[in-house]
Amino acid sequence: MKLLRILTGVVLVAAGILIGFGYGRWYGPRPKAGITEAKKPKGYHCPMHPNYRSDKPGDCGICGMKLVPDDDPSHPEHAPAQASANRKLLYYRDPKNPEFKSDKPGLNPATGNDLEPVYADDPASMPMGTIRVSPQKQQLIGVKYGEATAAAGTHTFRAVGRVAMDETRIAKVQTKIEGWIDRVHVDFTGKLVEKGQPLLTVYSPEMLASQQEYLLAIRGRDMLRDSPLAGTGQQNESLIEAAKKRLELWDLSDAQIAEITRTGKALKNITLYSPISGYVMMRNAFPKQRITPETELYTVADLSKVWIMADVFENESSMIRVGMPARVSLSYAGGRKLQGRVDYIQPQVDMATRTLKVRIEAENPEMVLKPEMFVDVEFQVGMPTRVTVPSEAVLNSGLKKTVFVDRGNGYLEPRQVEIGERIGNRVEITKGVRAGERLVISGNFLIDSESQLKSAAAGMAGHQHGSPASKSSEPKTPSRLEEHKHD
């Protein structure tokens, strides 16, 4: 009886399942027209090594790159036929023996295999280390591109300058006689004086005696003018000229000598005048002070023109030429700018700062440039046509400089380059990159790590780029881009 009940329950459950399945079959929702189930890929291959194939998704046993379906439209092999005409053909190769290359289609005479074309965007034609990064991954790691350009332009670089006095416009005031200062007319440092302005008066017994000799010679000439002795007048004139010459050598001015001659009296105090117009930068003259020819009484500097000593780094010193213009700007006074000219380049580099001193001569209107001020100096140098790239595109490891070139379809090729001068935020490329090529300028550190891993994995597997490969049992090299994606 109990067994009969169990069998009856089983039959009822089975009948319920069959009824539900039939109802869903006949009365359930049907797929709309035009919608078909996705096809399952027939096979997979490595985008970097097309000869590595598998019937299941996974990673390449050679380089560790993720396998793509054979019907992947992004792969060059599956590009539309009309796009093939725009692809650059490099050569033809034997797919089973990639070392055999030919510039014409046909057969491999050794094996009889048909040759296949190899295009510039074919992974087999790309150097070792080239990786493929999908647009999604590029967006994930923040890849940005810049372009290599060839153009002639102006290179602008700056230096720090210090204002100094023009040494050719400095005058020292001294006397050639001993004596005592009687009166001081310019009595403080920094005073503006004009050329010929009185500075001080000096009493000198020696100068007074020389004046008396000059006056005695004049009186002797007048007394002996009517002398019957031959040659007396000529001798007196010689004495007068000798005494006058002595006064001139002691820097007595013509006006002072004329005054002595006119009045017939010696000047007790001799006045010293400013030799140039300018500012008193040093004063060592005080009343009743005894002075000698070694005493420096005043230093007067003309600041209408000044020197600016600019510190130019040694890598930019080769661009400096004597006579080239320079722009001087002040961080104060509203950022005022003045024009200058390179006047001299010192022949040695400072050992501590590794800079070269460049002397710039500049006008100083309204005395805005004061000695010992700091200013900014800007140089502009015309540059010939050269290839430059954004400075962020170059990975400088010290021993080598690397850039990543966009080969299209997500392929990024590492390329060793040689750099020249830095021009603003760009770097000159002397070898390795052509104008018009696109380069990675952001995210290249992560791409460089990925490229080195792939190159190392391919090297350990003993495979060259594009060579035939079979499935490898070696462990897969982890992908930095994949790790980043999972993070």
Buried (B, 14 or more C-beta within 10 A) or exposed (E): EEEEEEEEEEEEEEEEEEEEEEEEEEEEEEEEEEEEEEEEBEEBBBBBBBBBBBEEEEBBBBBBBBBBBBEBEEBBBEBEEEEEEEBEBBEBBBBEBBEBBBEEEEEBEEEEBEBBEBBEBBBBBBEBBBBBBBEEBBEBBEBBBBBBBEEEBEBEBBBEBBBBBBEEBBBEBBBEBBBBBBBBBBBEEEBEBEEEBBBBBBBBEEBBEBBBBBBEBBEBBEEEEEEEEEEBBEEBEEBBEEBBEBBEEBBBBEEBBEEBEEEEEBBEBBBBBBBBBBBBBBBBBEEEBEBEEEBEBBBBBBBEBBBBBBBBEEEBBEBBEEEBEBBBBBEEEEEBEBEBBBBEBEEEBEEEEEBBBBBBBBEBEEEBBEBEBEBBBBBBBEBEEBBBBBBBBBBEEEEEBBBBBBBEBBBBBBBEBEBEBBBEEBBBBEEBBEBEBBBBBBBBEBBBBBBBBBBEBBEEBEBEBBBBBEEBEEEBBEBBBBEBEEE
